[in-house]
């Protein structure tokens, strides 16, 4: 069984990194990123992937209408 958690979308990239690194240290397997009213979710996922080692990064919500084709 894998453990997953959605990270909050308030705050900045460094806040998200601190949260995901703490979850990774606690044994969390997957961190979900949601794009709602804050930062770009795709950019954050790339940043988190560069700052973590074992946790998987996944998209929880990525609205397609906010992107150009």
PyMOL Python script that loads the backbone (N, CA, C, O; Angstrom):
from pymol import cmd

cmd.read_pdbstr("""\
ATOM      1  N   UNK A   1       0.846  -1.170   0.000  1.00  0.00           N
ATOM      2  CA  UNK A   1       0.000   0.000   0.000  1.00  0.00           C
ATOM      3  C   UNK A   1       0.894   1.237   0.000  1.00  0.00           C
ATOM      4  O   UNK A   1       1.879   1.309   0.735  1.00  0.00           O
ATOM      5  N   UNK A   2       0.536   2.200  -0.832  1.00  0.00           N
ATOM      6  CA  UNK A   2       1.275   3.455  -0.888  1.00  0.00           C
ATOM      7  C   UNK A   2       0.473   4.550  -0.206  1.00  0.00           C
ATOM      8  O   UNK A   2      -0.756   4.571  -0.267  1.00  0.00           O
ATOM      9  N   UNK A   3       1.186   5.457   0.444  1.00  0.00           N
ATOM     10  CA  UNK A   3       0.556   6.586   1.122  1.00  0.00           C
ATOM     11  C   UNK A   3       0.722   7.839   0.281  1.00  0.00           C
ATOM     12  O   UNK A   3       1.806   8.113  -0.233  1.00  0.00           O
ATOM     13  N   UNK A   4      -0.362   8.601   0.144  1.00  0.00           N
ATOM     14  CA  UNK A   4      -0.332   9.822  -0.653  1.00  0.00           C
ATOM     15  C   UNK A   4      -1.012  10.948   0.101  1.00  0.00           C
ATOM     16  O   UNK A   4      -1.859  10.719   0.964  1.00  0.00           O
ATOM     17  N   UNK A   5      -0.623  12.179  -0.243  1.00  0.00           N
ATOM     18  CA  UNK A   5      -1.219  13.346   0.378  1.00  0.00           C
ATOM     19  C   UNK A   5      -1.146  14.515  -0.591  1.00  0.00           C
ATOM     20  O   UNK A   5      -0.176  14.662  -1.335  1.00  0.00           O
ATOM     21  N   UNK A   6      -2.174  15.334  -0.573  1.00  0.00           N
ATOM     22  CA  UNK A   6      -2.164  16.552  -1.377  1.00  0.00           C
ATOM     23  C   UNK A   6      -1.505  17.652  -0.569  1.00  0.00           C
ATOM     24  O   UNK A   6      -1.795  17.824   0.614  1.00  0.00           O
ATOM     25  N   UNK A   7      -0.616  18.397  -1.212  1.00  0.00           N
ATOM     26  CA  UNK A   7       0.003  19.511  -0.509  1.00  0.00           C
ATOM     27  C   UNK A   7      -0.852  20.751  -0.711  1.00  0.00           C
ATOM     28  O   UNK A   7      -1.573  20.867  -1.703  1.00  0.00           O
ATOM     29  N   UNK A   8      -0.766  21.668   0.232  1.00  0.00           N
ATOM     30  CA  UNK A   8      -1.544  22.897   0.148  1.00  0.00           C
ATOM     31  C   UNK A   8      -1.077  23.791  -0.981  1.00  0.00           C
ATOM     32  O   UNK A   8       0.092  23.750  -1.364  1.00  0.00           O
ATOM     33  N   UNK A   9      -1.971  24.593  -1.513  1.00  0.00           N
ATOM     34  CA  UNK A   9      -1.584  25.475  -2.614  1.00  0.00           C
ATOM     35  C   UNK A   9      -1.470  26.928  -2.186  1.00  0.00           C
ATOM     36  O   UNK A   9      -1.432  27.817  -3.036  1.00  0.00           O
ATOM     37  N   UNK A  10      -1.415  27.186  -0.900  1.00  0.00           N
ATOM     38  CA  UNK A  10      -1.124  28.539  -0.436  1.00  0.00           C
ATOM     39  C   UNK A  10       0.351  28.602  -0.064  1.00  0.00           C
ATOM     40  O   UNK A  10       0.955  27.588   0.285  1.00  0.00           O
ATOM     41  N   UNK A  11       0.913  29.768  -0.140  1.00  0.00           N
ATOM     42  CA  UNK A  11       2.344  29.902   0.126  1.00  0.00           C
ATOM     43  C   UNK A  11       3.131  29.821  -1.166  1.00  0.00           C
ATOM     44  O   UNK A  11       2.560  29.817  -2.257  1.00  0.00           O
ATOM     45  N   UNK A  12       4.423  29.759  -1.036  1.00  0.00           N
ATOM     46  CA  UNK A  12       5.283  29.734  -2.209  1.00  0.00           C
ATOM     47  C   UNK A  12       5.908  28.380  -2.454  1.00  0.00           C
ATOM     48  O   UNK A  12       5.585  27.394  -1.792  1.00  0.00           O
ATOM     49  N   UNK A  13       6.809  28.352  -3.419  1.00  0.00           N
ATOM     50  CA  UNK A  13       7.477  27.107  -3.782  1.00  0.00           C
ATOM     51  C   UNK A  13       8.297  26.560  -2.619  1.00  0.00           C
ATOM     52  O   UNK A  13       8.305  25.351  -2.387  1.00  0.00           O
ATOM     53  N   UNK A  14       8.984  27.428  -1.889  1.00  0.00           N
ATOM     54  CA  UNK A  14       9.823  26.969  -0.778  1.00  0.00           C
ATOM     55  C   UNK A  14       8.987  26.347   0.334  1.00  0.00           C
ATOM     56  O   UNK A  14       9.416  25.382   0.967  1.00  0.00           O
ATOM     57  N   UNK A  15       7.790  26.895   0.577  1.00  0.00           N
ATOM     58  CA  UNK A  15       6.888  26.293   1.570  1.00  0.00           C
ATOM     59  C   UNK A  15       6.477  24.889   1.129  1.00  0.00           C
ATOM     60  O   UNK A  15       6.432  23.962   1.938  1.00  0.00           O
ATOM     61  N   UNK A  16       6.180  24.745  -0.148  1.00  0.00           N
ATOM     62  CA  UNK A  16       5.784  23.442  -0.679  1.00  0.00           C
ATOM     63  C   UNK A  16       6.936  22.445  -0.591  1.00  0.00           C
ATOM     64  O   UNK A  16       6.722  21.276  -0.268  1.00  0.00           O
ATOM     65  N   UNK A  17       8.152  22.899  -0.874  1.00  0.00           N
ATOM     66  CA  UNK A  17       9.321  22.021  -0.785  1.00  0.00           C
ATOM     67  C   UNK A  17       9.516  21.546   0.647  1.00  0.00           C
ATOM     68  O   UNK A  17       9.767  20.364   0.881  1.00  0.00           O
ATOM     69  N   UNK A  18       9.403  22.456   1.604  1.00  0.00           N
ATOM     70  CA  UNK A  18       9.565  22.080   3.012  1.00  0.00           C
ATOM     71  C   UNK A  18       8.518  21.049   3.421  1.00  0.00           C
ATOM     72  O   UNK A  18       8.820  20.095   4.137  1.00  0.00           O
ATOM     73  N   UNK A  19       7.286  21.249   2.960  1.00  0.00           N
ATOM     74  CA  UNK A  19       6.211  20.315   3.301  1.00  0.00           C
ATOM     75  C   UNK A  19       6.465  18.940   2.681  1.00  0.00           C
ATOM     76  O   UNK A  19       6.325  17.923   3.360  1.00  0.00           O
ATOM     77  N   UNK A  20       6.833  18.900   1.413  1.00  0.00           N
ATOM     78  CA  UNK A  20       7.044  17.619   0.740  1.00  0.00           C
ATOM     79  C   UNK A  20       8.288  16.914   1.283  1.00  0.00           C
ATOM     80  O   UNK A  20       8.291  15.689   1.408  1.00  0.00           O
ATOM     81  N   UNK A  21       9.331  17.656   1.602  1.00  0.00           N
ATOM     82  CA  UNK A  21      10.516  17.025   2.183  1.00  0.00           C
ATOM     83  C   UNK A  21      10.200  16.414   3.545  1.00  0.00           C
ATOM     84  O   UNK A  21      10.710  15.344   3.876  1.00  0.00           O
ATOM     85  N   UNK A  22       9.364  17.084   4.336  1.00  0.00           N
ATOM     86  CA  UNK A  22       8.950  16.523   5.629  1.00  0.00           C
ATOM     87  C   UNK A  22       8.110  15.263   5.426  1.00  0.00           C
ATOM     88  O   UNK A  22       8.270  14.284   6.156  1.00  0.00           O
ATOM     89  N   UNK A  23       7.215  15.286   4.439  1.00  0.00           N
ATOM     90  CA  UNK A  23       6.408  14.105   4.139  1.00  0.00           C
ATOM     91  C   UNK A  23       7.283  12.954   3.648  1.00  0.00           C
ATOM     92  O   UNK A  23       7.069  11.800   4.018  1.00  0.00           O
ATOM     93  N   UNK A  24       8.255  13.273   2.825  1.00  0.00           N
ATOM     94  CA  UNK A  24       9.175  12.259   2.311  1.00  0.00           C
ATOM     95  C   UNK A  24       9.958  11.617   3.463  1.00  0.00           C
ATOM     96  O   UNK A  24      10.130  10.399   3.505  1.00  0.00           O
ATOM     97  N   UNK A  25      10.419  12.440   4.381  1.00  0.00           N
ATOM     98  CA  UNK A  25      11.167  11.938   5.536  1.00  0.00           C
ATOM     99  C   UNK A  25      10.300  11.042   6.420  1.00  0.00           C
ATOM    100  O   UNK A  25      10.799  10.106   7.046  1.00  0.00           O
ATOM    101  N   UNK A  26       8.991  11.336   6.468  1.00  0.00           N
ATOM    102  CA  UNK A  26       8.057  10.547   7.275  1.00  0.00           C
ATOM    103  C   UNK A  26       7.618   9.261   6.573  1.00  0.00           C
ATOM    104  O   UNK A  26       6.914   8.444   7.167  1.00  0.00           O
ATOM    105  N   UNK A  27       8.027   9.074   5.312  1.00  0.00           N
ATOM    106  CA  UNK A  27       7.703   7.841   4.608  1.00  0.00           C
ATOM    107  C   UNK A  27       6.576   7.945   3.595  1.00  0.00           C
ATOM    108  O   UNK A  27       6.114   6.925   3.083  1.00  0.00           O
ATOM    109  N   UNK A  28       6.127   9.150   3.297  1.00  0.00           N
ATOM    110  CA  UNK A  28       5.068   9.337   2.307  1.00  0.00           C
ATOM    111  C   UNK A  28       5.592   8.944   0.927  1.00  0.00           C
ATOM    112  O   UNK A  28       6.736   9.239   0.582  1.00  0.00           O
ATOM    113  N   UNK A  29       4.747   8.279   0.144  1.00  0.00           N
ATOM    114  CA  UNK A  29       5.154   7.792  -1.175  1.00  0.00           C
ATOM    115  C   UNK A  29       4.839   8.763  -2.309  1.00  0.00           C
ATOM    116  O   UNK A  29       5.636   8.916  -3.235  1.00  0.00           O
ATOM    117  N   UNK A  30       3.683   9.419  -2.243  1.00  0.00           N
ATOM    118  CA  UNK A  30       3.220  10.265  -3.345  1.00  0.00           C
ATOM    119  C   UNK A  30       2.715  11.591  -2.789  1.00  0.00           C
ATOM    120  O   UNK A  30       1.997  11.615  -1.790  1.00  0.00           O
ATOM    121  N   UNK A  31       3.089  12.692  -3.435  1.00  0.00           N
ATOM    122  CA  UNK A  31       2.579  14.017  -3.083  1.00  0.00           C
ATOM    123  C   UNK A  31       1.813  14.561  -4.284  1.00  0.00           C
ATOM    124  O   UNK A  31       2.353  14.647  -5.387  1.00  0.00           O
ATOM    125  N   UNK A  32       0.563  14.924  -4.065  1.00  0.00           N
ATOM    126  CA  UNK A  32      -0.274  15.480  -5.128  1.00  0.00           C
ATOM    127  C   UNK A  32      -0.225  16.995  -5.089  1.00  0.00           C
ATOM    128  O   UNK A  32      -0.317  17.607  -4.025  1.00  0.00           O
ATOM    129  N   UNK A  33      -0.080  17.591  -6.261  1.00  0.00           N
ATOM    130  CA  UNK A  33      -0.070  19.040  -6.409  1.00  0.00           C
ATOM    131  C   UNK A  33      -1.368  19.445  -7.088  1.00  0.00           C
ATOM    132  O   UNK A  33      -1.730  18.894  -8.128  1.00  0.00           O
ATOM    133  N   UNK A  34      -2.062  20.400  -6.503  1.00  0.00           N
ATOM    134  CA  UNK A  34      -3.288  20.924  -7.108  1.00  0.00           C
ATOM    135  C   UNK A  34      -3.043  22.355  -7.568  1.00  0.00           C
ATOM    136  O   UNK A  34      -2.419  23.144  -6.859  1.00  0.00           O
ATOM    137  N   UNK A  35      -3.527  22.679  -8.732  1.00  0.00           N
ATOM    138  CA  UNK A  35      -3.427  24.041  -9.241  1.00  0.00           C
ATOM    139  C   UNK A  35      -4.801  24.672  -9.102  1.00  0.00           C
ATOM    140  O   UNK A  35      -5.757  24.243  -9.749  1.00  0.00           O
ATOM    141  N   UNK A  36      -4.897  25.677  -8.270  1.00  0.00           N
ATOM    142  CA  UNK A  36      -6.201  26.304  -8.068  1.00  0.00           C
ATOM    143  C   UNK A  36      -6.093  27.815  -8.213  1.00  0.00           C
ATOM    144  O   UNK A  36      -6.298  28.346  -9.304  1.00  0.00           O
ATOM    145  N   UNK A  37      -5.779  28.502  -7.148  1.00  0.00           N
ATOM    146  CA  UNK A  37      -5.749  29.963  -7.169  1.00  0.00           C
ATOM    147  C   UNK A  37      -4.354  30.527  -7.001  1.00  0.00           C
ATOM    148  O   UNK A  37      -4.198  31.733  -6.813  1.00  0.00           O
ATOM    149  N   UNK A  38      -3.349  29.694  -7.064  1.00  0.00           N
ATOM    150  CA  UNK A  38      -2.001  30.161  -6.788  1.00  0.00           C
ATOM    151  C   UNK A  38      -1.069  29.965  -7.959  1.00  0.00           C
ATOM    152  O   UNK A  38      -1.324  30.431  -9.069  1.00  0.00           O
ATOM    153  N   UNK A  39      -0.002  29.277  -7.692  1.00  0.00           N
ATOM    154  CA  UNK A  39       1.072  29.081  -8.648  1.00  0.00           C
ATOM    155  C   UNK A  39       0.713  28.065  -9.733  1.00  0.00           C
ATOM    156  O   UNK A  39      -0.299  27.370  -9.645  1.00  0.00           O
ATOM    157  N   UNK A  40       1.555  27.997 -10.746  1.00  0.00           N
ATOM    158  CA  UNK A  40       1.404  27.029 -11.828  1.00  0.00           C
ATOM    159  C   UNK A  40       1.796  25.644 -11.317  1.00  0.00           C
ATOM    160  O   UNK A  40       2.925  25.451 -10.865  1.00  0.00           O
ATOM    161  N   UNK A  41       0.891  24.691 -11.383  1.00  0.00           N
ATOM    162  CA  UNK A  41       1.125  23.357 -10.850  1.00  0.00           C
ATOM    163  C   UNK A  41       2.240  22.601 -11.546  1.00  0.00           C
ATOM    164  O   UNK A  41       2.993  21.878 -10.894  1.00  0.00           O
ATOM    165  N   UNK A  42       2.361  22.753 -12.854  1.00  0.00           N
ATOM    166  CA  UNK A  42       3.388  22.033 -13.610  1.00  0.00           C
ATOM    167  C   UNK A  42       4.783  22.515 -13.202  1.00  0.00           C
ATOM    168  O   UNK A  42       5.697  21.707 -13.033  1.00  0.00           O
ATOM    169  N   UNK A  43       4.941  23.818 -13.048  1.00  0.00           N
ATOM    170  CA  UNK A  43       6.233  24.358 -12.611  1.00  0.00           C
ATOM    171  C   UNK A  43       6.589  23.861 -11.218  1.00  0.00           C
ATOM    172  O   UNK A  43       7.738  23.506 -10.952  1.00  0.00           O
ATOM    173  N   UNK A  44       5.600  23.836 -10.332  1.00  0.00           N
ATOM    174  CA  UNK A  44       5.852  23.363  -8.975  1.00  0.00           C
ATOM    175  C   UNK A  44       6.232  21.886  -8.966  1.00  0.00           C
ATOM    176  O   UNK A  44       7.119  21.483  -8.214  1.00  0.00           O
ATOM    177  N   UNK A  45       5.577  21.077  -9.789  1.00  0.00           N
ATOM    178  CA  UNK A  45       5.909  19.649  -9.830  1.00  0.00           C
ATOM    179  C   UNK A  45       7.364  19.438 -10.256  1.00  0.00           C
ATOM    180  O   UNK A  45       8.058  18.592  -9.694  1.00  0.00           O
ATOM    181  N   UNK A  46       7.818  20.191 -11.231  1.00  0.00           N
ATOM    182  CA  UNK A  46       9.215  20.089 -11.655  1.00  0.00           C
ATOM    183  C   UNK A  46      10.178  20.520 -10.568  1.00  0.00           C
ATOM    184  O   UNK A  46      11.223  19.901 -10.367  1.00  0.00           O
ATOM    185  N   UNK A  47       9.820  21.585  -9.866  1.00  0.00           N
ATOM    186  CA  UNK A  47      10.666  22.090  -8.782  1.00  0.00           C
ATOM    187  C   UNK A  47      10.743  21.079  -7.644  1.00  0.00           C
ATOM    188  O   UNK A  47      11.820  20.826  -7.104  1.00  0.00           O
ATOM    189  N   UNK A  48       9.601  20.502  -7.282  1.00  0.00           N
ATOM    190  CA  UNK A  48       9.573  19.498  -6.217  1.00  0.00           C
ATOM    191  C   UNK A  48      10.372  18.254  -6.601  1.00  0.00           C
ATOM    192  O   UNK A  48      11.069  17.678  -5.765  1.00  0.00           O
ATOM    193  N   UNK A  49      10.273  17.846  -7.849  1.00  0.00           N
ATOM    194  CA  UNK A  49      11.016  16.673  -8.313  1.00  0.00           C
ATOM    195  C   UNK A  49      12.524  16.896  -8.195  1.00  0.00           C
ATOM    196  O   UNK A  49      13.274  15.962  -7.911  1.00  0.00           O
ATOM    197  N   UNK A  50      12.961  18.130  -8.413  1.00  0.00           N
ATOM    198  CA  UNK A  50      14.386  18.443  -8.303  1.00  0.00           C
ATOM    199  C   UNK A  50      14.856  18.502  -6.853  1.00  0.00           C
ATOM    200  O   UNK A  50      16.042  18.315  -6.581  1.00  0.00           O
ATOM    201  N   UNK A  51      13.946  18.759  -5.925  1.00  0.00           N
ATOM    202  CA  UNK A  51      14.313  18.945  -4.518  1.00  0.00           C
ATOM    203  C   UNK A  51      14.050  17.723  -3.644  1.00  0.00           C
ATOM    204  O   UNK A  51      14.344  17.755  -2.449  1.00  0.00           O
ATOM    205  N   UNK A  52      13.504  16.649  -4.210  1.00  0.00           N
ATOM    206  CA  UNK A  52      13.210  15.446  -3.437  1.00  0.00           C
ATOM    207  C   UNK A  52      13.927  14.254  -4.064  1.00  0.00           C
ATOM    208  O   UNK A  52      14.464  14.349  -5.168  1.00  0.00           O
ATOM    209  N   UNK A  53      13.929  13.128  -3.344  1.00  0.00           N
ATOM    210  CA  UNK A  53      14.661  11.965  -3.838  1.00  0.00           C
ATOM    211  C   UNK A  53      13.778  10.754  -4.107  1.00  0.00           C
ATOM    212  O   UNK A  53      13.940  10.094  -5.134  1.00  0.00           O
ATOM    213  N   UNK A  54      12.849  10.450  -3.210  1.00  0.00           N
ATOM    214  CA  UNK A  54      12.093   9.205  -3.341  1.00  0.00           C
ATOM    215  C   UNK A  54      10.599   9.398  -3.552  1.00  0.00           C
ATOM    216  O   UNK A  54       9.937   8.510  -4.090  1.00  0.00           O
ATOM    217  N   UNK A  55      10.064  10.517  -3.149  1.00  0.00           N
ATOM    218  CA  UNK A  55       8.619  10.729  -3.245  1.00  0.00           C
ATOM    219  C   UNK A  55       8.228  10.947  -4.709  1.00  0.00           C
ATOM    220  O   UNK A  55       8.941  11.615  -5.458  1.00  0.00           O
ATOM    221  N   UNK A  56       7.095  10.381  -5.105  1.00  0.00           N
ATOM    222  CA  UNK A  56       6.565  10.601  -6.448  1.00  0.00           C
ATOM    223  C   UNK A  56       5.708  11.864  -6.425  1.00  0.00           C
ATOM    224  O   UNK A  56       5.004  12.125  -5.449  1.00  0.00           O
ATOM    225  N   UNK A  57       5.770  12.632  -7.484  1.00  0.00           N
ATOM    226  CA  UNK A  57       5.007  13.876  -7.589  1.00  0.00           C
ATOM    227  C   UNK A  57       3.911  13.660  -8.626  1.00  0.00           C
ATOM    228  O   UNK A  57       4.181  13.200  -9.736  1.00  0.00           O
ATOM    229  N   UNK A  58       2.680  13.992  -8.263  1.00  0.00           N
ATOM    230  CA  UNK A  58       1.545  13.772  -9.160  1.00  0.00           C
ATOM    231  C   UNK A  58       0.675  15.020  -9.225  1.00  0.00           C
ATOM    232  O   UNK A  58       0.680  15.842  -8.308  1.00  0.00           O
ATOM    233  N   UNK A  59      -0.071  15.154 -10.316  1.00  0.00           N
ATOM    234  CA  UNK A  59      -1.003  16.267 -10.490  1.00  0.00           C
ATOM    235  C   UNK A  59      -2.374  15.856  -9.969  1.00  0.00           C
ATOM    236  O   UNK A  59      -2.927  14.840 -10.388  1.00  0.00           O
ATOM    237  N   UNK A  60      -2.911  16.643  -9.063  1.00  0.00           N
ATOM    238  CA  UNK A  60      -4.260  16.396  -8.569  1.00  0.00           C
ATOM    239  C   UNK A  60      -5.287  17.121  -9.423  1.00  0.00           C
ATOM    240  O   UNK A  60      -6.303  16.545  -9.812  1.00  0.00           O
ATOM    241  N   UNK A  61      -5.016  18.384  -9.710  1.00  0.00           N
ATOM    242  CA  UNK A  61      -5.905  19.201 -10.534  1.00  0.00           C
ATOM    243  C   UNK A  61      -5.033  20.082 -11.420  1.00  0.00           C
ATOM    244  O   UNK A  61      -4.195  20.832 -10.918  1.00  0.00           O
ATOM    245  N   UNK A  62      -5.224  19.998 -12.726  1.00  0.00           N
ATOM    246  CA  UNK A  62      -4.556  20.878 -13.681  1.00  0.00           C
ATOM    247  C   UNK A  62      -5.592  21.339 -14.699  1.00  0.00           C
ATOM    248  O   UNK A  62      -5.869  20.619 -15.658  1.00  0.00           O
ATOM    249  N   UNK A  63      -6.171  22.529 -14.511  1.00  0.00           N
ATOM    250  CA  UNK A  63      -7.187  23.008 -15.446  1.00  0.00           C
ATOM    251  C   UNK A  63      -6.599  23.234 -16.843  1.00  0.00           C
ATOM    252  O   UNK A  63      -5.600  23.938 -16.994  1.00  0.00           O
ATOM    253  N   UNK A  64      -7.215  22.642 -17.848  1.00  0.00           N
ATOM    254  CA  UNK A  64      -6.687  22.786 -19.205  1.00  0.00           C
ATOM    255  C   UNK A  64      -7.030  24.135 -19.826  1.00  0.00           C
ATOM    256  O   UNK A  64      -6.346  24.579 -20.749  1.00  0.00           O
ATOM    257  N   UNK A  65      -8.065  24.786 -19.340  1.00  0.00           N
ATOM    258  CA  UNK A  65      -8.465  26.060 -19.946  1.00  0.00           C
ATOM    259  C   UNK A  65      -7.495  27.190 -19.619  1.00  0.00           C
ATOM    260  O   UNK A  65      -7.611  28.270 -20.198  1.00  0.00           O
ATOM    261  N   UNK A  66      -6.550  26.983 -18.719  1.00  0.00           N
ATOM    262  CA  UNK A  66      -5.581  28.028 -18.391  1.00  0.00           C
ATOM    263  C   UNK A  66      -4.319  27.921 -19.234  1.00  0.00           C
ATOM    264  O   UNK A  66      -3.377  28.687 -19.032  1.00  0.00           O
ATOM    265  N   UNK A  67      -4.284  26.989 -20.167  1.00  0.00           N
ATOM    266  CA  UNK A  67      -3.099  26.776 -20.996  1.00  0.00           C
ATOM    267  C   UNK A  67      -3.433  26.940 -22.479  1.00  0.00           C
ATOM    268  O   UNK A  67      -4.533  26.617 -22.927  1.00  0.00           O
ATOM    269  N   UNK A  68      -2.459  27.445 -23.220  1.00  0.00           N
ATOM    270  CA  UNK A  68      -2.653  27.572 -24.662  1.00  0.00           C
ATOM    271  C   UNK A  68      -2.229  26.271 -25.341  1.00  0.00           C
ATOM    272  O   UNK A  68      -1.382  25.549 -24.816  1.00  0.00           O
ATOM    273  N   UNK A  69      -2.803  25.967 -26.492  1.00  0.00           N
ATOM    274  CA  UNK A  69      -2.453  24.711 -27.181  1.00  0.00           C
ATOM    275  C   UNK A  69      -1.030  24.672 -27.680  1.00  0.00           C
ATOM    276  O   UNK A  69      -0.610  23.679 -28.273  1.00  0.00           O
TER     277      UNK A  69
END
""", "prot")
cmd.dss("prot")
cmd.show_as("cartoon", "prot")
cmd.util.cbc("prot")
cmd.orient("prot")
